[in-house]
């Protein structure tokens, strides 16, 4: 399109219709047109070609230019060296250009654009929209529908401004251009202008259901491709760096394929509530061969036919494997599910963040309580009729998504919780949410979707039952803990990034629940109970006013990996009479979902406690006693159980803490420049008096290094080791590099480093 197309008379008197990229048509003198012949011949040729539909010679969707206006320039596919793919946001207009084989004349030519949901060849979802291009349109675009304006017209070249409706279904689209002549409307030419482009939700548009008014929040919850997922314990949360990689070249296509698995009708693909609910189902593989398989194993051998959940450093490697094989990827756990939800939601334009709930209840029978049963030795057992399915996860990770809720009363929009971890079925499918966080805080469990389950996760009462042969049902109530569940709920702060610590953690507990023990918190619980018939009978507990012995399990915040620790239970007789005490203290290794892996150590003590006297049980655990019994997250749980023979008082308490692993320190050599070889060194010290074998390292950095796994040599006891990785930066600006070291004895030694890449 370097010159304007048109037509001219040739030297021999023939009429020439020409175009730089199209054919030329020459009309030679003919005796049938009379003596002069030229004027008649010219009229004939012109009429002949004007009666034919325009033929598209060249078309351009301007992917990089439109991406700037639509806040989608970070998507790799918009600037692909092979073939750029447009990525657009609904509610915004975009530009496209078409060049035809002859000049456009709207008195003679008819032009239509037709947009198909899905790729045009398949017509998959049966949804299409047609808009006519003409030169007598209004000067403004209608944001509520597909609309088009002529931006410029030069002979055979036309530039159009096309409006995407703000309620448009989100996903993969295609576009055809149809031409006709007013002289022969039965002759229609069709040209595929673009066989694939993507339309996303638009947090920048006030009329979009995902509109987010704060620019810093848009940068964090839509545009930030790195972040953290929190693990550890409520006393010592630990942020694990994750590269979400929502702009990776594979993400939008895989997301489109996954959404097709959800069987969500095209008409519903524009509703962020229903799209978010579908996302919570398609991330797990349980019902529809979704993205990733969940597995909660007891050691490295559990994941031998795939990748261990803690070995991933970001979403890109998972999505690329799914794109390559078409099969669910092995394996993930809740924080991996959550990180993938962030990737998919941000890729589609839904503001999203990862949320960790410490001491998260899994209520399996909608009683709004978590029921635990123990035998006399303090071992957790099945309850009556095998009922022991409730559990408390040390932490559980889900997601918040931001959107309005036209299906709920006013005031329940904003953050909504969705959970892709397959815990319980919702409407016969493993999915959860979106649940209004405000409804959870108020205990309004009657609102869509899955509010009772989410409420129990953060606010259930924990009920302990001890085996009792004298009881009609075989157990007696030991203790009811109203403050154990939902100890702390956290996410990453906006606009703050801490590579060396966790100062970028934001406590959002107050959004999900009122302060423990407050009047508002109890009102919320009672409100929820009124909405659950099964819950009502669980809240009729015996009076505990006559208890006269106090018990305390001393909490442990954290222990360095490879160091000994001591569990301590304190007992105080507050009465003026002797009391006979049966006390049990157990140390277990547990998975993060609360499941016991191994008993590490146990002690029992039966004794008489004098009036107003004090006693304690102490267990010291050495490294060699726990090293080979740990699960992936190296979590330890203490369980204390005690009873008073004279008064039949019972007491149960538990505590969990992580064993803290060393940091992986990352250093960068010199300054980083795009296209120039660079290197990073990774260093850590083995904290164990053990030889580490089966070692490998995972390195990743968006714009720096695609996910890469490197074999590494064995590591000696207490050895400080360093390994170096070389890479060539591909993108400028602030970047993040992440490393993760694994071995059979010590895994998940992680570190990250922020770097700046210049031109």
C-alpha positions, -999 to 999 in steps of 0.1 A, spaced: 0 0 0 28 24 -8 8 42 -35 -28 50 -40 -46 25 -63 -67 36 -93 -70 35 -130 -56 54 -161 -57 54 -199 -29 35 -216 -9 49 -245 -27 27 -270 -61 39 -259 -69 9 -238 -85 14 -203 -62 1 -175 -76 -8 -141 -46 -13 -119 -36 -19 -83 -1 -23 -68 -10 -57 -53 -38 -67 -76 -43 -75 -113 -46 -51 -143 -74 -53 -168 -67 -40 -204 -95 -32 -228 -83 -35 -265 -101 -15 -293 -130 -35 -308 -150 -28 -340 -182 -38 -322 -181 -4 -304 -183 17 -335 -158 38 -354 -141 56 -325 -149 28 -301 -130 42 -272 -158 58 -251 -181 29 -256 -153 4 -250 -144 23 -218 -180 23 -206 -183 -14 -213 -151 -23 -194 -159 -1 -165 -195 -14 -162 -182 -49 -164 -157 -46 -136 -180 -24 -115 -206 -51 -116 -181 -75 -101 -177 -76 -62 -146 -61 -47 -118 -86 -43 -97 -83 -12 -60 -80 -21 -46 -73 13 -59 -70 49 -44 -60 82 -57 -61 118 -28 -40 130 -20 -63 160 8 -43 176 -9 -9 171 -43 -21 184 -25 -38 213 -12 -5 225 -47 9 227 -61 -23 244 -34 -28 270 -24 -61 254 11 -53 242 27 -78 266 10 -108 249 37 -126 230 14 -134 201 7 -97 193 43 -93 181 51 -128 169 78 -128 142 60 -155 123 24 -142 124 10 -117 149 -24 -124 164 -46 -95 175 -56 -95 212 -84 -70 219 -105 -59 249 -143 -57 246 -158 -22 249 -129 -7 230 -128 0 192 -100 -13 170 -87 -6 135 -84 -28 105 -74 -21 69 -85 -37 37 -71 -31 2 -92 -42 -28 -85 -49 -65 -101 -16 -76 -114 17 -60 -143 15 -36 -175 33 -46 -204 29 -21 -229 38 -48 -219 5 -65 -203 -16 -37 -217 -34 -7 -193 -44 21 -201 -64 52 -179 -76 81 -189 -108 98 -175 -118 132 -177 -154 143 -172 -167 179 -146 -194 175 -126 -201 144 -146 -193 113 -141 -227 96 -158 -246 124 -187 -221 132 -184 -238 166 -208 -223 190 -232 -210 164 -227 -173 172 -219 -146 146 -225 -109 141 -227 -90 108 -221 -52 104 -224 -33 71 -198 -8 61 -211 24 43 -203 60 40 -233 76 56 -229 63 92 -229 84 123 -197 99 136 -197 79 168 -196 42 176 -223 24 196 -205 5 225 -235 -17 231 -232 -36 197 -208 -44 169 -205 -12 150 -181 2 123 -170 36 110 -149 45 80 -117 61 93 -102 68 59 -108 58 22 -82 63 -5 -92 47 -37 -91 10 -31 -77 12 4 -101 15 34 -93 18 71 -121 9 94 -127 15 131 -147 -14 146 -165 -13 179 -165 -44 201 -196 -45 223 -189 -42 260 -209 -74 267 -192 -94 240 -184 -131 247 -148 -136 255 -125 -159 238 -113 -168 203 -129 -151 173 -125 -149 135 -136 -123 109 -147 -125 72 -153 -97 48 -181 -101 22 -185 -79 -9 -213 -75 -34 -221 -51 -63 -254 -32 -62 -258 -43 -98 -256 -80 -90 -263 -89 -54 -263 -126 -60 -225 -126 -67 -209 -125 -33 -172 -127 -26 -160 -138 8 -125 -133 22 -111 -144 56 -97 -112 71 -84 -129 102 -88 -165 110 -80 -160 147 -80 -131 171 -89 -130 208 -113 -107 227 -108 -103 264 -127 -88 294 -119 -52 300 -111 -39 335 -104 -5 320 -140 0 308 -166 12 333 -194 -8 318 -176 -41 319 -185 -64 347 -148 -67 357 -141 -30 358 -114 -22 383 -111 16 389 -77 17 406 -48 17 381 -23 2 406 -47 -27 412 -50 -32 374 -13 -34 371 -11 -59 399 -42 -81 392 -41 -80 354 -7 -71 341 17 -85 367 31 -118 354 49 -127 386 38 -129 422 37 -151 453 16 -180 466 17 -182 504 26 -213 523 41 -221 557 20 -215 588 -2 -187 602 25 -177 626 51 -177 599 36 -173 564 61 -180 536 56 -165 502 67 -188 473 76 -170 441 55 -180 411 57 -169 375 22 -167 362 32 -161 327 -2 -150 314 14 -134 283 32 -166 272 24 -175 235 6 -207 245 -17 -194 271 -46 -178 252 -50 -208 228 -49 -233 257 -73 -212 277 -97 -212 247 -94 -249 243 -101 -254 280 -131 -232 280 -146 -254 252 -143 -283 276 -165 -265 301 -194 -266 277 -203 -231 286 -227 -217 259 -214 -189 237 -241 -166 251 -227 -170 286 -190 -165 277 -195 -127 283 -206 -132 319 -176 -130 342 -195 -148 369 -202 -179 347 -168 -178 331 -151 -177 365 -172 -206 377 -162 -226 345 -125 -218 352 -127 -233 387 -138 -265 370 -114 -267 340 -82 -262 359 -86 -295 376 -89 -327 355 -115 -345 375 -146 -341 353 -134 -329 319 -97 -338 314 -88 -302 324 -54 -287 328 -38 -305 357 -42 -337 378 -42 -333 416 -22 -357 438 -14 -355 475 14 -380 478 36 -392 507 70 -387 490 88 -383 457 79 -418 446 42 -407 445 49 -384 415 73 -407 396 51 -407 365 49 -369 363 63 -338 380 60 -333 417 38 -302 426 66 -284 444 89 -288 414 70 -262 393 83 -226 393 55 -212 371 25 -218 349 42 -217 315 58 -251 317 24 -267 327 5 -249 299 31 -257 273 30 -294 282 -8 -294 280 -6 -277 246 20 -303 234 2 -334 246 -35 -324 249 -36 -344 281 -39 -333 318 -5 -325 333 7 -344 363 8 -332 391 -6 -303 411 -18 -293 446 -39 -264 458 -12 -237 454 -5 -249 418 -43 -249 410 -45 -214 424 -15 -201 405 -29 -216 373 -62 -198 380 -44 -165 383 -27 -172 349 -60 -180 331 -80 -153 347 -55 -126 341 -50 -138 305 -87 -134 299 -88 -100 316 -105 -110 349 -87 -93 379 -74 -122 400 -52 -129 430 -41 -159 449 -54 -162 485 -41 -184 513 -63 -194 543 -43 -208 572 -61 -235 592 -86 -241 564 -116 -262 572 -129 -289 548 -165 -294 558 -178 -325 541 -214 -327 555 -225 -291 555 -226 -290 593 -205 -258 594 -183 -277 619 -151 -297 616 -154 -329 636 -124 -348 648 -124 -381 667 -95 -395 689 -89 -427 708 -76 -426 744 -40 -425 732 -45 -394 712 -45 -411 678 -70 -396 653 -96 -423 643 -128 -427 624 -159 -415 642 -193 -433 645 -205 -450 613 -170 -442 598 -177 -404 599 -142 -388 599 -141 -371 566 -139 -335 579 -104 -321 580 -84 -290 587 -57 -281 561 -26 -264 575 -32 -240 547 -53 -240 516 -49 -217 486 -78 -205 464 -84 -173 444 -102 -139 446 -116 -126 413 -130 -90 410 -164 -85 393 -199 -71 398 -227 -95 408 -260 -86 391 -274 -120 403 -270 -109 439 -284 -80 460 -265 -47 459 -233 -47 480 -222 -83 472 -200 -75 442 -162 -69 444 -140 -98 454 -154 -132 448 -138 -165 459 -133 -193 434 -114 -226 441 -102 -250 415 -88 -276 439 -112 -306 436 -125 -310 472 -163 -313 469 -187 -314 439 -209 -284 432 -239 -293 410 -222 -326 402 -189 -310 391 -157 -304 410 -158 -266 411 -164 -239 437 -176 -203 434 -176 -175 426 -187 -168 462 -192 -132 474 -165 -125 500 -189 -100 516 -216 -128 519 -190 -150 536 -182 -123 561 -218 -118 569 -227 -155 571 -253 -151 543 -249 -187 531 -280 -187 509 -264 -168 480 -248 -183 449 -224 -201 446 -211 -225 473 -213 -199 501 -218 -225 530 -186 -243 520 -165 -212 518 -180 -199 551 -170 -232 568 -134 -229 554 -128 -197 573 -152 -198 602 -162 -234 612 -160 -244 648 -136 -272 655 -152 -300 675 -130 -327 693 -145 -360 704 -128 -386 726 -136 -423 725 -157 -432 755 -171 -467 760 -196 -454 786 -212 -430 761 -244 -441 742 -227 -432 709 -191 -442 719 -177 -407 721 -179 -376 743 -172 -340 735 -137 -331 745 -135 -295 733 -150 -269 710 -126 -244 695 -143 -214 680 -111 -197 671 -89 -223 654 -102 -221 618 -93 -193 595 -65 -180 616 -51 -158 589 -60 -151 553 -34 -134 531 -25 -124 496 2 -103 479 2 -66 484 -4 -43 454 27 -26 440 51 -41 465 75 -69 456 99 -85 481 124 -110 468 143 -116 501 114 -116 526 76 -114 529 70 -77 534 48 -79 503 22 -100 522 -12 -84 528 -35 -97 556 -71 -97 543 -87 -118 571 -110 -89 578 -125 -92 544 -136 -128 550 -146 -126 587 -151 -103 616 -125 -104 644 -127 -137 663 -147 -134 695 -164 -102 684 -202 -99 685 -203 -95 647 -183 -127 642 -208 -148 664 -237 -131 647 -223 -142 613 -219 -178 626 -255 -178 640 -268 -164 607 -250 -192 588 -264 -218 612 -299 -207 605 -293 -214 568 -281 -250 574 -304 -274 591 -276 -300 598 -256 -273 616 -282 -266 642 -278 -298 662 -240 -293 664 -243 -262 684 -260 -277 715 -229 -284 737 -227 -293 774 -218 -267 800 -180 -266 807 -182 -243 838 -171 -270 862 -137 -276 846 -109 -270 872 -77 -281 854 -62 -260 828 -41 -273 799 -18 -256 774 1 -268 744 30 -244 739 31 -232 703 62 -234 681 65 -208 654 91 -225 632 122 -246 634 152 -245 610 154 -275 588 178 -300 603 176 -286 639 160 -304 670 128 -291 686 109 -296 718 71 -301 722 57 -290 756 23 -295 772 16 -277 805 -9 -288 831 -22 -267 861 -45 -280 888 -66 -250 898 -87 -269 924 -81 -276 961 -83 -313 956 -60 -338 939 -68 -347 903 -59 -378 883 -46 -369 849 -42 -390 818 -21 -370 793 -9 -379 758 14 -359 735 21 -369 699 44 -355 672 34 -363 636 46 -353 602 17 -342 581 8 -331 546 -3 -295 542 -40 -307 539 -38 -320 574 -35 -357 566 -11 -376 589 19 -390 571 40 -406 600 41 -407 637 74 -392 647 73 -395 685 47 -401 713 46 -400 750 19 -409 776 18 -399 813 -8 -409 839 -3 -393 873 -19 -376 902 -16 -339 904 -17 -323 938 -40 -294 946 -29 -262 928 1 -280 914 18 -278 880 32 -305 857 44 -307 821 51 -333 794 81 -326 772 92 -344 740 125 -335 723 128 -346 686 162 -349 670 167 -343 632 174 -380 625 140 -388 640 120 -367 615 142 -362 584 130 -394 566 94 -390 577 86 -356 562 62 -348 533 67 -322 507 61 -291 529 81 -304 559 52 -297 583 50 -310 618 18 -314 639 16 -316 677 -15 -332 692 -22 -331 729 -50 -350 745 -58 -351 783 -86 -361 806 -94 -357 843 -107 -389 859 -126 -373 888 -145 -347 868 -146 -363 834 -131 -331 820 -115 -337 786 -92 -315 766 -76 -316 731 -53 -292 714 -31 -293 683 -5 -271 667 15 -272 635 46 -255 623 70 -257 593 106 -267 592 123 -237 575 145 -245 545 175 -225 535 172 -197 509 185 -200 474 205 -168 468 207 -154 432 234 -131 419 235 -115 384 268 -107 366 269 -71 353 240 -53 337 215 -70 315 209 -59 279 184 -73 254 199 -99 231 233 -101 249 244 -133 268 241 -130 306 245 -153 336 230 -158 370 246 -177 399 225 -197 425 239 -205 459 227 -223 491 241 -243 519 230 -278 527 217 -276 563 219 -314 569 245 -338 580 233 -359 551 245 -365 515 220 -351 490 215 -371 458 191 -371 428 197 -334 426 183 -310 400 175 -274 395 146 -255 378 152 -220 365 127 -197 349 123 -160 341 97 -144 318 115 -125 291 148 -140 303 147 -178 303 119 -202 295 113 -230 321 144 -252 322 154 -282 343 191 -289 349 207 -320 364 231 -313 393 257 -333 411 254 -348 446 259 -324 475 280 -332 505 269 -326 542 268 -289 551 284 -281 518 278 -246 502 271 -251 465 269 -227 436 256 -233 400 254 -209 371 228 -206 343 233 -186 311 205 -169 292 198 -142 267 172 -115 277 144 -111 251 124 -83 267 133 -50 283 121 -36 316 118 -50 351 121 -88 350 121 -117 375 143 -148 376 134 -178 398 154 -208 409 144 -240 427 167 -268 440 155 -303 446 170 -335 459 157 -368 474 165 -356 510 159 -319 507 135 -303 482 120 -269 474 149 -246 482 138 -215 464 149 -180 456 141 -151 432 157 -119 420 144 -88 403 165 -75 374 163 -47 349 169 -53 312 179 -23 290 180 -19 253 
